[in-house]
Amino acid sequence: MVYRKNLSNRRDFIKKSAFAAMAASLAYPSFLSGSPQMEKVLKVGLIGCGGRGTGAAAQALKADPNVVITVLGDIFDDKLQESLHSLTQIDSERVKVPKASQITGFDAYKKVIDSDIDVVLLATPPAFRPLHFEYAAQQGKHIFSEKPVAVDAPGIRRITEAAKIAKQKNLNIVSGFCFRYDNSMRAIYDKVLKGDIGHINSVTTFRNEGEAWFFPREESWSDMENYLRNWYYYKSLSGDFIVEQAVHSIDLMSWAMKDEMPVRAIGTGGRQVRVDKKYGNIYDHFAVEFEYANGEKGYHFARQQAGTTPRNSVDMLGDEGAALINVRGKYEIKGKENWKYSGPKNNMYQTQHDELFAAIRSGNVLDDSKHMINSTLLAILARDVSYSGKTITVDEMLSSKNSLGAEIDSYDWNMKWEPHSIAIPGVTKVI
């Protein structure tokens, strides 16, 4: 999810020259034109001003001509200022963020959400998501929430309760599981879920990539600042890369299984190339098997190792055929009737925001909470069966009190921080 190479549209949006040119070429969805509801200005706040958050804010601007960015929040002021500069290049008239609305610190999320906004974009490291999501739901804000939504079972339970509050308040929730907004994916999954390959017996997903980003420590950085700037490498903040990034593939597996949860999982993983201390305490490879109630199997393989062959794929095998996906361009069904996707392409990241703001305008409710919670839980399960070397059921995982990120509520710059030890299968306890 955070690579220098093959960056997603949203992630490298901030670094490309086309970013500054967007102001001259904004094209809004045709369904918005002429709508009387369009007269209302929708105020948007961003929490987490890295590339992901900045891209989401840019896409919010493009989704709706009466969206205004009014407040930004981040732990680091340099990130906030970089984001503000980039967004102002897109549309300085609709990025109205005075100094008082440029908020930094661990409590920035409260000040952003408490401001006069209609929609909040949550794009901080994943461990903060339950805290921020919960407060946004309590305060009645529509939510775009990056994935994953937690790094441990206590966080999942917190998000689940917050989603119930959001549902009671008819709030829109769009999740960063962006492949569910891709035209090619929607087309092939529509056919699969209607039975074009029969009953699905197994789903195999791969997410093999190169190495991720890393920020060399500067002399002025405290341990805490280094920890937060390199959050990806610490499982208490990222959940490990299977939760933070490869969860996309696990979500695609779950989608194929109609978002029904498996019974149990078993897996393996470790650190073969991430042996330097600078890489914190996360793994660089995983292999996991999920077992469903009627014997169906889900398999997930992931690695982040430089110089290795990349693969981002989904293979669904049914009793009447197969659906084969390579995210770089192959979407086909082989079976009773062979089929290949040949329809229009779309920017799935943009479509997420187009549909979010269209739902807000129409008064309909778009709610991604079920699959964003379930898929995140499955990624946490995948990590923990690999960390421990034990078979763990979904029920055991969901009730686990093992906390990696729940203590995030009490973070401050003065706290003493020690990283968790690197997990050792057969030794590490996760339940």
Phi, psi and omega in degrees: 000346188227050188264149173292322179261153180055041181292147177290162179306318184288322188290319181264004178310315186293340187258354185262149182294333180296338180304313182290337183275353184300327183302330182273353187225024179296128177234117186268154180304138185298333183291349181273339187293136175077002182280129180297333179293344183290347183291333180287130175281129177259120182268134186237136174242143180246130174242110185105095192259027173285193181299321180296310182294319180296318177298318179298319179295320177298320180289329173298318178298319182286334185289334191205124184291344179252031169266136177230129174276119187244345184204140178234142178224138177201161174290325186251130181291326181296323176295317180298315183293322177297317179295313180301316179300314182294317180293324178295327176297329181288311183199092183294338180285336184247009172246091187250082185237086178294170184305320182295341180257013174256096196249129179239160177115170182292338179260012180301326182301320180295317182291324176295310183293326180284348177286175186278067180247159176259328186227138176240138177255118184257112187219030176277176171307147190304327184300333180279347189300314180302318180298313183288318179297315180303313183291322178297318178295316179300325183270003173075036180259141169293147192230128159255119185241118174298157175265157349287177184254004178192168176240359181203170182296318176303323177293321177299315180297323180293316178297319181300315179293322179294324178296327176295320177297316179299320179296317178299330182265006180057042179272144175279136177231115173245130184260155179286011173284079194291335182296339177287355178248009180271132182303316182296315179296315181300321182293313183287323178291328176299318180290318180297313183289343174273357174102017184293340174245016179075204179286129181281125179262330180205151175228127179240127179237143174237140169221079180257124184221179175275197184285161181262177179291161174205137178254113178303139183293134176264155185301326184283350184281132169284173175302318182296318180294318177299319178300314184285325179286332176250040186304332185302330187268008181237119187297335178290343177253320184261335186085004189082163190289339177291331177275320186281324187238307184291351175305334175306314182292322177295325175295321178293324173299312183295323177300316179298329180267023177059029179059022170279140185277144173289175179272316187206173177212159173216150183195180178214165180178180179172192180238107176260322183246339177273066184262344180288144180302332182297341180273018172062233187226023180263165179275175172236002174203150179216152170215123190224141172245128174254136179245128181263168190300324183260018175094356176297153183234144170240134180236135178228132178234133181214145172207155171229093184218123182298143176083004181261162181287125179283151174202130176226097191216162175222125175240116179251120182250118178249176180279359177229017179153191182218146173247126187237124182234129163242117189301339179278008172147357181250124177222099185215155177240134175240123183174223180303318176227116178290148185207143172227141178288130179225017183277187183290148174273158175217164172269103187298327179295318179291321181299325177305314183282325175304314184285327176298309184287330174296320179295317178299317181296321186279342185087359174284167179241121175257118189229105179268009193297324184298306184285332179292326178285311183298315182292323176296318178299319180294324177292322175297317176300315180300317178297314188286329174291329178285319177299318188268334187076011182253153168283132181227135176277161177298319180297318177298318181295315184296329182267000182299142176259003180293119187247124172258318187240356185295334180286004182302336180303329188258012181296139169206170186292341184265354184291148176275128185236132174233129181292151172298154176288161178288133183295140178236111179305138182088346180242312183293132177257133184239352180246000000 
